[in-house]
Structures are given as structure tokens and as C-alpha cells.
Amino acid sequence: MHLCYVDNIPKLVNNAFPNKEPWQIVAMTSSTTLAMVWLWNFIHQDESLVKRGKKQLFKLARYVPYIRNKIDKELNDVNEIFEKDVLQRLKEIPFIVHLPENGLKDKRILDLVNQSVYLGDYNWKSGRVSGTVYRHDSELLELVGKIYSIASYTNPLHPDVFPGICKMEAEVVRIACHLFHGEDTTCGTMTTGGTESILLACKTFRDYAREIKGIKKPEMVIPITAHAAFDKAAQYFNIKVHYVPVNPHSFAVSIPAMKKLITRNTIMLVGSAPNFPYGTMDNIEAISELGITYNIPVHVDACLGGFLTCFMPDAGYHISPFDFRLPGVISISADTHKYAYTPKGSSLILYRNKKYRHYQYTVSTDWPGGIYGSPTINGSRVGANIATCWATMMYFGYNEYVASTKKIIETTKYIEQKLREMNGIFVFGTPATSVIAIGSNKFHIYRLSEALSAKGWNLNTLQFPSGIHICVTYMHTEPGVADSFIEDVKFELETILKTPNIPVEGKLAMYGTSQSVSDRSIVSDLTRYFLDSMYFTKEN
């Protein structure tokens, strides 16, 4: 009976096209097939139909002359604001936009450099800034200055010429492998910063998944609080991102939600230890278990606090396992230029074993210039960054890192406790290391940020929801700094609560308003204009 129905299919098809020429049938079949392929590709894209529909609607709206002109005017006005702000920050010091006809004398050059370095209004040496500069040690500055002078023209791209620079890099990597409880097979490379470390991890797991698992449409599952560098990597390497919400109380990633977003195309799972916005720590143990269960590499982003968390146990503070002790953790990113206090431009990406690091490398075998291999994104690298990083770690040593970590965690907990006692604000989750994020249900929290800025404090602003955070550094542990911050917060808070309904003003008003803009392409345009302003110059 079943075969009978199968035999009847050709007859049914032929009866459906009784008066059609063969070429017409071929054309209809081809058109239908192409239409179905187009429809399939249209539906199954990285973004949902609703999201793409909204984007298309906003895009079409810009073709309406009135809307287009209004948007262009607003963007031009914002661009002018940004440029005026640059001039104000630079205190109208003349720009040098042409090479001097004759070279300047050493003293003149040093005077100009000092003038540029200290143009800002924030006294970052005295601990008035969140994060940014993690330690200021005059003796260390003198030491690394000498070392930079010695190694400034070295380049580890040429190991035969500069073998000692490569030796120092290898030693820094091996030291970090031990700090994060790696085994003999654990390996890695130095990079120029946390963003490059994260980019390389994403590139590594994309290429690994493509070759080993045959995944051609890579996806990664990351907390919504994961660093923006993962989004940058997704844009660079064509990786689809699944964002996982956080628990509304702990502000750590939701493990059940992460599990639901895993697909056969998932190339990596990500956890933060801790995350940048709230300083809370994801449950890396649970993420590691997911990685083992589904055979997916887990990357731990410890860029911010990695060189605190590895010393916290010996400093007397409990920290949940997050490193290579967990079998599912395959890679870790950690910034030496944060709490290892090295000069800017150094970070680490570590792997459980060499088979993963091999996928990080870029190799060109058929170039007329010879076989070319590069371990990181850069080809030539600044050997002086490696030398100063190595020297800084030698300068402090293990015991001083433990003592410094103890001071920073003590100061963080002290500030957190005092902030929790204040009316009108709340602390997001439980800070794991050095970041304390606060918000308010009674007034716009950006008002507090503005008020503290007027007193010389530079804090980080957060969005979705609005908040601000302070990243405690070694400078905040100096006598009186933490108490000064607490007193200023308390004073400004009491003032704000007298008139809680006043809207936020100034530049932060624009930042706050941007959160409510449905057309995110406009926010992207605003950001591009802001980035443009960093390169703004004026003819004298």
C-alpha cells in the first residue's frame, strides 16, 4: 500500500503541470528553490526577525528628509560639543600640526611632554580616579624608565637577535601559569592588553572548533556583563554571540540560562572573575561543569582582578576556584598592567596546553619574504614592554603582591560597608575583589557621579541599569583616601536627597538619555563622533 502511494507521486506531479513546457517547469522549480533558500537564509540569521525589522524601520526612517535633517543636525551639534570639550580639556594650548623645521632641544621636548601628560584635571597620583592607574611608586618609575631606555628598540619577532627578550616573556608566562595553578603543559603568550588577550582566545577557539569539530558558523555564550572586547572579537572574527542574563540579586551570570543557550555551534563559554561593571564573580565552577558536559572550552576573563584573586588566599580572603584547578577551564586572560602594577601595554593569555595555543598562532608558509609565524595579533612587538613587565614582577616579588592585595581588599570591604550604611543608594551584588558598583532607586545616580566629579573624583558610569562604580587601586589604600571618598559621597548624597527629582545635567545627561534611544545606530554614531574628537586638532 505504501509503495502504491509512492508510485502515484510522479503522476500527481505530471498532472499538476499538464500544459507546461519543460523549460517552464525547470524555471518554476529553480525559482521556487532559490526563493526557499533566500527565505531560509533571511529567517536564520544572527539577529532575530524582530531586531532586524526594527533596524530596517529605523534605516528607512532616515530616508525621510525631515527625520534625516533633524538627526544630522543633532549629530553635528554633538560633534561640536565634543570638539569644544577637547579644547577645554587641553586648556587651549596650541597644537603642533607640522614638523618643526629644526629638531627641538631635549629640555624643550621634555617640557612639552610634561605639559601634555599633566593636562588633565584629575589628580590620579593621589587616588582620586577609579582604576586607570593602579599604583604609583617613584622608585619603580625610575627603574622601569632605565629598563625601557635599554630595551626600547628590541623586538621579540627576531628571537635570534633578541633571545633574552624572548626568555623574559617565557618567564613571565611561566610565573603566571604557576600563579593560576597550571601544570607543566600550561602555556600562553604576553599581549598588549586585555582586549588583545580576549581577541586571541576567541580566534583560537573559533579555529579550533572549525578544524576539530567542523563548526563553520561559530557561536559563543557569554554573560551580558562580559567585557566589550568579546563583542569586538565577534565583529572581527564573525562569531555569533549569545548573551546570558545575570541573576538580579547576585549580578552573576545565570547558569540555567547559559545552559539553554548552548548549541551544536557553540565554540566557547565565558565567565568573568570578576566582571568589570559590578565587580561580581561568575560561578566558574558551574560553567566549568557545563564545559565538560558539552565538550566546550571555557574561557575565564580575569583581566581586571586576576592578579588579586591569585594572591587573595594567602592574603587571608576566600575566593571560589576559577583557574586551571577546574578541569573545564581551558584559557585565562589576566592583565599584568593592572594589579601586577606593570607599565601599560602588557597582559597574558594562558592555555591549558599547547594544542590550543597553536590555534592562536598565525602562520604564512608561501610568502616570498619567507615563512612567517606570529604568536599574537602584532608582528613586531615592543620588547621594552616585556622587559618592564618582567622587571616589575621581580621588583615586587610574591610577598609584596600578597601584602598589597590584603590592603586593597581590606580597603574595598571598608568602602563597601560604609556605602551600604548610606540612605538612598544600594550596592550591586557582592564585590568579589576591588570593584564596588552603586545605584539608586530614589534619584538618578549620575547626579552623584557629577557631584563627585566636581570634587575631583573620577568614577566609571554604567548603563542598563544606570549605575556608577569605583575600582579600588593601591592608591586608595593610602592614609585618608578612602575616608575622604566616603565623606564626599555622604555629603553629596545628603544634598541630592533634598531634591531627588531634579534631572541629571551636563555630559552625563546625554549619556543617560542615550539608554532610552531605541535606534541604537544613533548611539553608535554619537560614539563615533566621540572617538573622532580624540583625534581633533586645530590649526593655530
N, C-alpha and C positions, 0 to 999 in steps of 0.2 A: 504493500500500500504506500509506504514511504517513497519507494523508488518510482512509483507511478506519478506522484506529485512532482518529483524532480524532473522526470521526462517531459512533463507538461510545461515547464518553465520556458524553454525556447519557443514553444507555440504561443504562449501568452505574450512574450516579448515581440514576436513577429506580428501578432495580431494588433499590438498597440501601435505599430508603425506600418500600416498597410500601403499607404501611398507615398512613402518616403524613399528618396534616392539614397543609395549607400553613403554618398558624401555628406548628405544631410544628417544621417544617423551618426556618422563619425563626428561631425561638427557639434551636434547636440550633446553627444557623450563627452567630448573634450571640454565643452563649455561648462557642463554640469560638474565634471571632475574638478576643473580649475576653480569654479565657484565654491565647491565644498572645501577645497584646500585653503582658499582665501578665508572662508568663514571660520574654519578650524584655527588658522593662524591668528585671525582677528580676535577670536574668543580667548585662545590660550596664549596670552602674552604675560609679561612680568607683572603688569598692572591690571587691576580689575576693570571690567567694563564701566562701572560707575566712575572710577577715578579717571579713566581715560576720557569718558564722556564729559566730565567736569572740565578737564583740561582743554578739550576741544571747544567747549562752550565759551570758556574764557578767551581762548585764542581767537575765535570768531568775533567775539565782542570787540576785540581790539581793531577790527576792520571798520567798525562804526566810527565815522570821523569825530563825533563829539567825544566818545569814550577814549579814542586814541589820543586826541589832543589833550584831554584832561590828564590822562596818565602821563603823557610826555612832559607836560608842564610840571606835574608833581615831582617826577623824577629829576627834571632839570633843577627844580628848586632844592631838592635834597642834595643833588650834586654840588650846588653852590654852598650849601650849609657845610658839607663835608670839607670842601676846599677852604672855606673861611676858618673852620675848626683847625685845619692843619696850620694855617698861618698864625692862628692864635697860640697853638701849642709851640710853634717854633719861635714865637716872640719876635716875629718879623726880622729875623736875622737873614741877611742876604744869601741867596742861593748861588752856588758855584756851578754854572752850567757849561762852561768851556774850560778846556785845559789851560793852565797858566802858561804864558809864553816861555817863561823860565821856571825851573823847578823851585819850590819853596824851601826855605831853610828848615832844619829839624825843629827848632823851637816853635816856629810858626805853625808847622804841621801838628805838633803836639798840642798847641793851644787850641787849634781848630777842632781836633778830635775830642779834647776835654770838654770844649764848649758843646759839641754835639751830644756826647754821652750823658751830660748832666743837664740837658734842656728840660727834662720832664719835671712836673710839679710834685710828683710823689717821692717821698724820701724812702726809697726801697732799702737803704742800708740800715734803717732804724726799725724795720719790721712793720711798716705801715701798709704793706702790699700782700695780698693773698697769693701764695705760691710765687711764681715768676723767678725770683732769686732765692735759692734755698739755703744759702749760707754765705757769709762774708767774713773771710779770715785774711787779714793783711799779710801774715807770714806765708800762707798758702798762695796768695796772689803773686807775691814776689817770686816764689818758687816756680809756679806754672808759667809766669812770664818768661823766666830764664829758659825753661824747658821748651816753650813754644818757639822761642828765638832759635834754639838749637835744632829743633825738628821741623821748622815751618816749611821747608822745601822738600821734605821726604814724602814718599808715595808708596804705599804697600802694593800698588798694582805691579811694582817692579821688585819682587822678592829677592832677586839676585843682587840688586843694587842696595836694597834696604832690608836685609834679613832680620836685623834687630827690631825694626818696627813691627814686622810680622810676628816675631817672638813675643813682643809685649801684648799684641792683640790676642794671640793664642792664650797667654797667661791670664788676661782679663776674663776671657770666655771661660777658661777652666775654673778660675776662682768663683765665678758666678754659678757655674754648674754645681760646684760643691755647696754653695750657699742655698741653692734651691733643691738640694738633696738628689742631684742627678747621679747616675752611675758612671762607670768608665766609658760607656758608649755615648753618654750625653755630650752634645756638641752645640755649636752655634757660630754666630759672627757678631762683630760690632756693626752698628749702623750710625746714621747721623741724628737719629731721634726716634721717639716712639712711633710717629707716623710711618717712617720707613720700616720699622720693625713689624708693624701690623700689616703694611702692604706686602712685605715679603712672606709673612705667614700665609696670607690669603693666596698669593701667587703660588706658593709651594703646594698648598692643599688642592688648589684648582688643577695644577699639572699632575699631581699625584693621582687624584681621582680620575682624571682623563685617561692616564696610561694604565693604571692598575684596575680600575672599575669600569672604564669605558663611559664615564659620565661626560656628556657633551654640553649639557645645559646646567652648569653648576649653581647650587644654591647654598647659602649659609644661614644658620639660625642664630640670631644674636639678641641680647636684651635691648630694649629700647634705650636703655641708659649706656650702652656700649659706646666707646669713643667714636666720634665722627670719622676717624680715619678708616673705619670699616666701610662706611658709605663711600668714601673716596676710593678705596680698593675695589668696591663693587663697580664703580663707574669706570675705573681704569681697566679692570680685568673682566668686565662683562659677567658679573656674578649676581644672581638674583638674591635679594635679601628678604628674609622673613624676620620681622621684628616681634619680639616676645614682650608682653606687658610685664610690669613689676607688681609685686604684692603691694596694695595700697597702704599697708601699715609698716612693713619692713623695708619697702623700696628695694628689695632684692628680687631678682628675676623669678617669675612663676615657673616652677619645674613642670607641673602638669601642662601648662600652655606650651612650653618648649617642646615637650614630647609630642604634642598634637601637630606641631609644625614640621616635624621631621618627615622627609620624603625620600624616595629612592635616589634623588638627585642631590641630597644634602652632602656637601663635601667637608663641612666643619661645624662644630658647635663652639660657642664662645661664652666665657664667663669673665667677670671683672673682679679683681682683688686688690683694691676696691674700685668702684666706678667713679668717674670724675664728678658728675652732678651732685650726688648726695654723699659720697664717701662711704656708702654701704657696700657690703661684700656679698656677692652671689654665692649660692650654695655649690661650691665647686665639687664637693664630694658627690652630690646628686647628679651634676652634669657629667662628671667622670663616669658614673654608672650608666648613664644614657649612652655615652660614647662607646663603652664596652658592649652594651646590649645590641646596639645597632651598627657596630664596627665603623664608627665615625670619629675622626681625630678631634680632640678637644684642645682649643687654644685658650690659655689664661692670659688676659691682659693685666699685667702687674706693672704697667709703665709708671703709674702715679706712685703707688706705695710699695713697690716690690722691695726696695732697699730700706724699708721699715719692717715689713712683715717678716723678712728672713731673720731679723735681729730681735723681734719682739719677745719670743720665748725666753731668750737669755736676759732680756730687759725686765722680765717678770710679768709679761702680759700674754694671756692666752690668745691664740689665733687658730682658727679652724684650718685643717690641712688644705692646701691649694696648689701644691707644687708637684714635682715628679714622684713624690711618695704615692700619689694617686695614679693607678695604672692607666686610666683613661686619658690623663693629661699628656699630650704629645708635644706641645710647644708652649713657651712662656716668653712674653715680651716684658722687659724691665728697663727703665731709664736710669742710667748712671748719672745723667746730668740733673737729676732731681735729688733724691735723698742719699746718693753716694757723693753728692756735692762736687762733682767734676765740672769743668767748664762746659758751656753749651755746645751741643753737637755730638753727643755720644749716647748710645743706647745699645741694648742687646736683644737679639732674638735667639732663643735656645730651643733645641730639639732633643727628643728622647734618644734618637740615634741618627747616624749619618744617612740612612736611606731617605729620610725626609729632607735633610739639608741639601742633598743632591738635586732635588726638585726646585730649590731656591736659586741655584746657580743658573747663569745664562752662558751658554757655550755656542760659539760660531766656529765651525770646522773648515769652512770653504772660503774664507775671506782672503783676498790676495795679500793682505798685510800679515797673514799668519794665523795660526789657531788662536782664538781669543776666548778667554774664560774670565768671567767676573762673578764674584760671590754675592754682591749686593746690587742695588739699583745703580749706584755710581760706578764709573770705571775708575778713574783716578780718585783717590781719597786723600784727605788731609792727614798725613802721618802725625802731625803735631797734636791732633785731637786724640789719637790713640795714646801718644806719649804722655799728654797731660792727664788723661783719664787714669792710666796706669800709675802715674806719679801720685795723683790724689789718693788713690786707694792705698798705696804704700805709706803715704803721709799719715793717714788716719789710723789704719790698722783695725783689727776686729774689735778690740776692747773700746776704742773711741766710738766706733759706729754703734755699739751696744749702748754706751753711755748717752750718746746723742739721741738715739731712739727713745730711751727712757725719758729724757727731758721733753721731747716733742709729744709723746703720748700722754705724759702727765699734764702738760700744758693744754692739750686738746681736751682732755677729760675735764679739766678745771673750767675751761671756757664753756664747754657744753653744759656742765652742771649749772653755771651761773645764768646762761641763756634760758635754760628750761625753767628757771625760777621767775623769769620776767613775764608780765602780763602782755597779751596782745600778739605774741609770736609763738611759734612752735618749731621744733626740730624735726626734720625729715628722717625717719628711721633711726637706726643706731649707728653712729660713725664707727667704722672699723679701725681706721688709722688716724689720719690727720685732717680730714675734711669735715666741716660742720655746715650743713645747709639749713637755712631757716625760711619760714614763710609766715603768712598771717591771714587770718580769716576776718580781721577787723579793719584793715586798711591795705592799700596797695604797697606791697613790700618794697617796691622800687623807690618809694619815698624815703625809706630808711637808708637805702643804698645811696641816694642822692645826698642825704643829710650827713652820712658818714664820709662821703667823698669830699664834702666841703670842709671836713675836719682833717683831711689828709689821708683817709683810709681808702684803699682801692680793693674792692671786692668783686667777685665774679657773679654775673647775673644769669639766672636760669629761666627757662620757659616750659610751659605745658606740664605742670603749673608754674606760675611765677614764683621765683624764689631767689635768694642770694646765698652765696657760701663763702666761707673763709677757709683757705688752705694753710694750715699752721706749718711754719717752717722753723728752722733753728733760730732765726732772728726773733721770732715771737717768744722764745724761751728766755730771752734776756730780761733782767730785772725790770719790772714795771710795765712792760709792753702789753702783756695780757690784761692786766688790771686797767690800763689806760683804755684798751679796746672795750672792755666790759663797761666801764664808766661812761664812755661816749655812747655806746648802744643804749644804755639805761636812760641817759639824759635825753637823747633824741627820741627814744620811744615814748617817754612821758610827754614830750612836746607834741608828737604826732597824734597820740591818742586823745588829745584835747579837741582835735578837728580831724577825725578819722576819714571823713568822706571827701576830703579835698583830693582831686585827681593828681596823679604824678605829672611833673613838668620836666622841661628840658629834653636832652637827648634820650633819656630813658623813657620818656613818654612815647616817642616814636618807636622805640624797641618794644614797649608794651603793646602798642597799637598793632604792631606787625603780627602778633599772635592771633589776632581776630580777622586778619585778611584771608579770605577764602582762596583767592587766586595767589597761590604760593609762588608763581612765576614773578609776580611783582616784588615779593620779598627777595627773590633771587636777584632781581635787577638792582634793588636797593643795596644788597650785599656787594654786588659787582662794583657799584659806584663807590662804596666804602673802600673796597680794595684798590680801586683806581686812585683814591685820594692818598694812599700810602706812597704813590709814585708821583704825586703832584709836585711840580716845580714852577717857579715864577721867574720870568725874565726881569732882571734888575734894571 
